[in-house]
Amino acid sequence: MSDLARLDAAHVIHPHAVVGSPAPPVIWARGRGATLWDVDGKEYVDGTCGLWQCAVGHGREELARVASEQMATLEFYASFWNFANEPSIRLAARLAELSPPGLDRVFFTNGGSEGTETAIKLARLAWHAQGKPERNIILSRKAAYHGVGSASLAATGIPPLKEGFGPLAPGFVHLSTPTLRSDAGELVAELRAAIDEHGADRIAAFIGEPVMGVGGMIPPPEGYWPQVQDVLREHGILLVLDEVVTAYGRTGHWFGAQKYGLDADLIVTAKALTSGYVPMGAVLVHDRVVELLEGTQFRHGFTYNGHPVGAAVALANLEIIEREGLLERAARVGARMLERLKPVEELDCVAEARGVGLMLGVELAGDRDAAPVAAGALAEGVVVRASGQKIVMSPPFVIEDEQADRVIDVLTEELRKLQ
């Protein structure tokens, strides 16, 4: 064991690792594009972007320079009350340009969980400001992932992620998981029944990922989202889209809302906003919500809201995505990977292969654990992620075709070993 590995085992508690029984770490040393190298010099194809975030690829010197220049100018100052900085102002304006109409206000965060917490608070506060504090129930879905905070974990619909952390925040109702095999009409009927049961006058918002990410890269059935939106509008329920994974190009659109033709009241984003070069997120707030909140003080914030370095990097990152045509590239490469992935459905161990843009997943049949598949791929120099009985992939938008092919080839071979 190397000195670094010993120090890691002695001092670091890793997310999702077994406390007191750490596995030997893979210690990353550097990255370039969709390629990673560990401290031993072994080369890997990054099939996951770490945690979905590295849209423009690793090692972008342009982003490093932007961060350095901003640090030398103004590294940070709080943006509470009436304090502001130029990069965050310009970023808010840029996001208003890129997002669907009406989403003209931005509340900055440091990441996705904070974004979900913020959106839920905004939705509940909006109804409170209208003299309807009883309107506080949040509708979510099973298999949804929305974060690790108090409300964001309660909104999450993956039971193992919630085990041992109770009592969780009350006021959350979970509906069925929408899958490609689901009947959209039945799901919408279930939504109507939940509204009837709990009362529209007690429901603040419905939160959902346009395409479920951690839950297994699950696209919705045809017609699902427009029908859900119609029902919510009919009852005055706010629509919160969790686009922490889907925003900024992963579906081939700037936002999943645009792909599915949705007019959301709040959109939670993070991840690809800066391609992970600096931790930063943004909640986009529709004018409708601003009107509900008019004259209300929002007593909520994080120390690093509107961080000038993060905002400067985000602006440069969004420019790269646009300049290099990475939305179109994500759609093209994703379609290529899905076409090459689909034949694994012929294997007895595979229930389904699916994807939208550069969001790809394989669901194993029965109760098979996907962890050995991910471990086998890693040994072969390909990074994919196991999520229960599912393998999920979300490579950088800049992944080369031969690298994308290698991801699918290695994954296919590991799946064959389960036969």
N, C-alpha and C positions, 0 to 999 in steps of 0.2 A: 504494500500500500504506500502511495506517495505521501510526502509531507502535507500537500494540500488536501488529499483525501482524508488523512488522519485529523487535520484541523476541522474539516467539514463535519466529520462524524462526531467530533468532540463538542462542537459549538453551534452548529446550524440545525434548526428545526425547519424542515422543508414542508411546504404545503402538500397535503394529501399523502405524506409519507407516514410510516408507522413510527410513533415516538419511541425512542430507545432501541430501535432495530433498523437503523438506516441501511439502505442498499448502497453498494459502492457507487459513488457519483460519477457521472460523465461530466467532466469539467471543460466547459467551452473556452477556447482561447481566442478565436477570431472568426469572422464571417465575411463573405463577399457574395452579393447576389442571393442565390438560393443555396449556397454552399457554406457549410460550417466545418471547422476543424477543432478537435479537442486538444488538450495539452500534450497528448502523446503523438500528435500529428496525424491522427486518423481523420479521413475526410467523410463527410456525410452530406446527403441531400436533405434539405429542410422541407419536409412535407407538411409542417404544421404552423410555420411562422411563430414558433414558440408557443404562444397562445393566441393565434389568429392575427397578430398585430402587424407583422412586418411586411406591409403591402409593397413597398418600393425596394425591398431587399436589404440585406445587411451591408455594412461598410460604405454607406453613402457619404463621401467626404464633404459634399455640398452641405448636408445637414449638420455635420460636425462643425463646419466653418460658421454657419448661421448661429449655432448655439454659442460658440466661442465669442463671436462678435457681440451677441446680445448680452452675454455675461460680462463682457468688458464695459458695456455701456450702462446697463441696469440689470443686475442679476435677479433682483426680486424686490417688490414692495407690495404690501397687502392691497387687495382691491375691494376691501369692505367699504361700506358707506359710499362716500363720493370720491374715493381714490380710484385711479385708473392708470393704465399704461398703453402706449400706442400699439404694440403688437396685438394685445388682446382685443382692442377696439377694432382694429383692421380684420382680425380673424372673425369676430362676430359678424361683421359686415359681409365677409366672404362666405360664411356659412349661410347667411340669409340669401345670398345670390344662388348658391348651389342647391339649396333645399327646396321642397315643394312650396307653392305659394302660401303666404300667411305665417310661415314660421320665421318671424323677423326678430325675435328676441332670443338671447342665449344666456344660459347660466353655466359657467365653467366648473368643472370638477377635476379630480385627479384620476378617475377611472370609472369603470362600469358600475360597480356596486354603489359607489357614491352617486352615480347618475340615477340609478333606480330609486335609491332613497330620496333623492331630490324630487324626482318626478311624482312619486307617491305623495310626498309632502305637499307639492304644488297642487295636485289634484284635490286632496282633502282640504287644503287651505282655501282653494277657490270656492268650494261649496260652503265652507264655514263663513267666508266673506259675504256669501249671498244669504246668510241667515239659515243655512241648512247643515249644521254640524253633524246631524245624524246620517248624512250622506257620506259614508266613509268606507263602505265595503269595496274591496278590490277583487275583481274577477281575474283569474289566471288560468293556466292549463297544466295538466299532468305532463311530466317530462320537460317542463319549462325550466330554464336556468336564468335567474335574474340577479344573482350576487350573493354575498356572504354577510351583509349587514342585517340589522334587525328586521326591517320591512322587506328588504330584497330577498332574504333567506325565506321568510314566510311566504313570499310570492313564488318562490321556487317550488317546482313540483316533482323533484327527484328525491324520494325518501331517504336513501343512504346519506345524502349530503346534509340532512337535517337531524339525523340520529344523534342523540346525546346533547343537543343544544337547547332543549326546551327549558321553560315554556317559551314558545315562539309567539310573536306578536299576533293578536287576534284580528279578525276582520278580513280574512282571505278565503275565497271560494275557488276550488280548482275544478275545471271542466275537463272533458276528455281530450286526449292528444289528437290533433289533426294530422293524419298521415296520407300518403298518396292513395292508400287503399280505403280510406274513410269515405263515407257518404257525406258530402257537404251539407245536404239538407238535414240529415240527422243531427249533425253537430250544431247547426243553427237552431234546430228545434230544442236541443238541450240548453242552448244559451237562453232561448225564450223562456223555457221552464224555470231556469235559475233566476231569471229576472222576476218572473211571477212569484216564485217562492220567497225571495228575499225582499222584493219590492224595489222598483226602479228609484223610488224616492229615498232609498238607503244605499244605493250603489254609486260610488264616486267615479270609478274608471274600470276599464278592461285593459290589461297589459299583456302583450304578446310579442314574440320574436317573429318577424316576417317569415323566416326559415329557422326552425329550431336548430341550435348549434350544438351545445354540450349534450343535449338529449339524443343526438345521433344524426345530425345533418338531415332533418326531416322537412321536406317541402310540404306545403299545404295542398289539399286536394283542389282540383279545378273549381273556381267560383267561390271558394270558402271566404276569402278576405272581403270581397265586395259585399257579400251577404251579411257577414258579421258587422261591417261598418254601417250598413243600412239599419240593422236592428239597434245598434248603439245610438245612432242619430235619432231614431224613432223615440227612444226613451231618454234622450239627453245625457247619455253616459259618455264620459270622455274616453278617447282612444289613445293609449300610451303604447308606442312602438319601441321595443327594446332592440335597437339597432347597434348594439355594442359590437357585434360580429359583422353585421351586414352592411353597415354604413361605409361610405367612402370607397365603394367599388367592388366589393367581393362578389356581388351578384351580377356584375356587369353594368350596374347603374350606380350613381352617386349614393342613392338610398334605396333600400328595399321598398319603401313607400312608393317610389316611382315605378318600380317593376310591377307592383301589384295594384297601382292606381289608387293609393290610399291618401286620405286627407286627415292625417293624424293631428291630435291636439298637442301631444308632446312626443318628442323623439329623443331617446337616450343613445348617446354615442360615446365612443372612446377608441381603444385599440388602434385602428388605422389612421386616426386623426393625425398622429405624429409618426406613424409606423413604429411606435414603441420606442423611439429615440429619446423621448422625454415622457414621463407619465402625465397624461392629460386626457380629459373627457369634456364633453359639452352636451347639455340638455337644450334642445331646441323647443321653444315655447310659441305656440300659435297665438295670434292676436285674440282669438276667442277666449283663451285662458287669461290673457293679460286684461281683457275687459272684465272678466269675473273678479280679478284680483285688484282692480283699480282702487287705489287709496289704502291698500293693505300692506303692512310692513312684513317682509319675509325674513323672519328671525332664524336664519339658517345660513351656514357657510363653512368653508374649509380654509385652513390657513393659506393654502397655496392656490386658491381660486384665481383664475386668470393669470397664471404664472407667465411673465413676459418671455422667458426662454422657451417654454413649451409652446406659447402662441407663435413665436417667431419660427420655430421649427415646423409647426403645423402648417403655417402659410407656405413655407418652402416645400413641404411634403405634398400638399395639395397641388402645388404648381407642377411638381414632377409627375404626379398621377395624370394631370391634364396634358402636359406637354408631351409625354411619352405614350399617350393613348392607352393607358393601362386599364381603363374600364373595358375597352374593346378586347384587349389582350386577355383579361380575366375571363371574359365570356368565351373567347375562342379556345384558350388553353383548357378551361374547365370542360367545355364540350368534348374536346379531344380526349381528356383523361376519362370522362364518364363513358365515352364510347368504348375505350379500351378496358374499362373496369367491368362493364356490364356482363361479359362472359363468365365472371365468377359466380353468377347466379345459378350456373349449371352444377356447381358443387353442392353436395348434400349439406355441407356445414354452413351454407350461406342462405339467408332468408331473402335479402334484398340488397342491391347496390343502387345508390341514388345520388343526386347532386343538383345544385343550382350554381352556375358560375364556378368559382373556385372554392366551393363548399361541397365536399364529397364524403360519402359515408358508406360503410358496409355493415349491415346488421347480420349477426350470426344466428343460425337457427337454434331453437331450443334454448337451453340455459347455458350455452357455451360462454366462457370467459374470453374476452378479446385480448387480455393482457399478454398471453404468450405470443400472440401474433405480432403485437407491437414490439415485444422484446426481441423476437426473431428478426424483425425488420431492422431494428437498431443494430444488431450484431452484423447485419449485412450493409450497414452504412446508410440506412434510410430512416428518417424520423417520422413516425406516424403516432397517433394518439389513441389509446384504448379508453373507452368510456362505457364501462359495464360490458355488455355483449356487443358493443359496436366499435368499429374503427372509424375515426374521423380524420379528414385531411383538409388542410387549408394553406397551401403553399404560397410563397410570395408571388405577386402578380408577374414578376420578372423571371420566373422559373423558365429555363430553356426547355424546348420540346424533348430533347434527349434525357434531360433530368426528370421531366414529368413521366416519360416512358419508364425510366428506371424505378420511380416510385411505384408505378402500377405493376411492373414486372416482379419486383421484390415482394410486394404485398400479395400478389397472386400466388407466388411460390410458397409463401408462408401459410396462406389459406389452404393450399393443397395438402400441407402437412397435417392438417386437422382431419383429413378424410379417413 
